[in-house]
Amino acid sequence: MAYFIVNYQLNKDGQDYQNLWDEFERLEAQKAQRTVYLVDCNANDASSLLQHLRSLIDANDMMLVCELTEKPASFRSYEGTQAWIDARF
């Protein structure tokens, strides 16, 4: 199991991104901030996860995926974020 942080910027107002939200839910991702999710999954690397999630957004949107190799520090993230971190690191 690998741990990743996913940050995105969706640039198309009114676009339906329900498939992206559903995938984060399926992956049991933790929403840490408005456009940041923490994900644990069996992806081989950040590039693999990016390619998977990229299929759920538009070409003009932005997304950054980084593998977490050490315990991240957070301040004022959404409820459940610290518990997600503590359970994995």
GIKAGI-V375953 format. One record per residue. N is the residue number from 0. RES is the residue in three letters. SS is DSSP state (@ for helix, = for strand, . for the rest). PHI is phi in whole degrees, 0 to 359 (* if undefined). D_FIRST is the distance of its C-alpha to the first C-alpha in whole Angstrom. Layout:
BEGIN
n | res | ss | phi | d_first
N | RES | SS | PHI | D_FIRST
N | RES | SS | PHI | D_FIRST
END
This chain:
BEGIN
n | res | ss | phi | d_first
0 | MET | . | * | 0
1 | ALA | = | 241 | 4
2 | TYR | = | 244 | 7
3 | PHE | = | 225 | 10
4 | ILE | = | 246 | 14
5 | VAL | = | 241 | 16
6 | ASN | = | 237 | 20
7 | TYR | = | 217 | 22
8 | GLN | = | 225 | 26
9 | LEU | . | 264 | 27
10 | ASN | . | 256 | 31
11 | LYS | . | 240 | 33
12 | ASP | . | 299 | 34
13 | GLY | . | 84 | 35
14 | GLN | . | 291 | 32
15 | ASP | . | 271 | 30
16 | TYR | . | 253 | 26
17 | GLN | @ | 302 | 26
18 | ASN | @ | 297 | 23
19 | LEU | @ | 293 | 21
20 | TRP | @ | 298 | 21
21 | ASP | @ | 297 | 21
22 | GLU | @ | 291 | 17
23 | PHE | @ | 300 | 16
24 | GLU | @ | 295 | 17
25 | ARG | @ | 299 | 16
26 | LEU | . | 281 | 12
27 | GLU | . | 55 | 13
28 | ALA | . | 289 | 13
29 | GLN | = | 260 | 15
30 | LYS | = | 282 | 19
31 | ALA | = | 269 | 19
32 | GLN | = | 213 | 22
33 | ARG | . | 308 | 25
34 | THR | . | 234 | 23
35 | VAL | = | 229 | 19
36 | TYR | = | 236 | 16
37 | LEU | = | 256 | 13
38 | VAL | = | 228 | 10
39 | ASP | = | 244 | 6
40 | CYS | = | 202 | 6
41 | ASN | . | 267 | 5
42 | ALA | . | 298 | 8
43 | ASN | . | 293 | 9
44 | ASP | . | 195 | 10
45 | ALA | @ | 299 | 12
46 | SER | @ | 298 | 15
47 | SER | @ | 296 | 14
48 | LEU | @ | 294 | 13
49 | LEU | @ | 302 | 16
50 | GLN | @ | 299 | 18
51 | HIS | @ | 296 | 16
52 | LEU | @ | 290 | 17
53 | ARG | @ | 299 | 21
54 | SER | . | 291 | 22
55 | LEU | . | 257 | 22
56 | ILE | . | 235 | 25
57 | ASP | . | 274 | 28
58 | ALA | . | 296 | 29
59 | ASN | . | 268 | 30
60 | ASP | . | 277 | 27
61 | MET | = | 235 | 25
62 | MET | = | 208 | 21
63 | LEU | = | 232 | 19
64 | VAL | = | 235 | 16
65 | CYS | = | 231 | 14
66 | GLU | = | 281 | 11
67 | LEU | . | 268 | 11
68 | THR | . | 253 | 12
69 | GLU | . | 215 | 14
70 | LYS | . | 297 | 15
71 | PRO | . | 283 | 16
72 | ALA | . | 256 | 20
73 | SER | . | 222 | 21
74 | PHE | . | 220 | 25
75 | ARG | . | 58 | 26
76 | SER | . | 273 | 23
77 | TYR | . | 298 | 23
78 | GLU | . | 306 | 23
79 | GLY | . | 97 | 20
80 | THR | @ | 295 | 18
81 | GLN | @ | 296 | 19
82 | ALA | @ | 296 | 17
83 | TRP | @ | 299 | 14
84 | ILE | @ | 297 | 14
85 | ASP | @ | 298 | 15
86 | ALA | @ | 287 | 13
87 | ARG | @ | 245 | 10
88 | PHE | . | 233 | 12
END
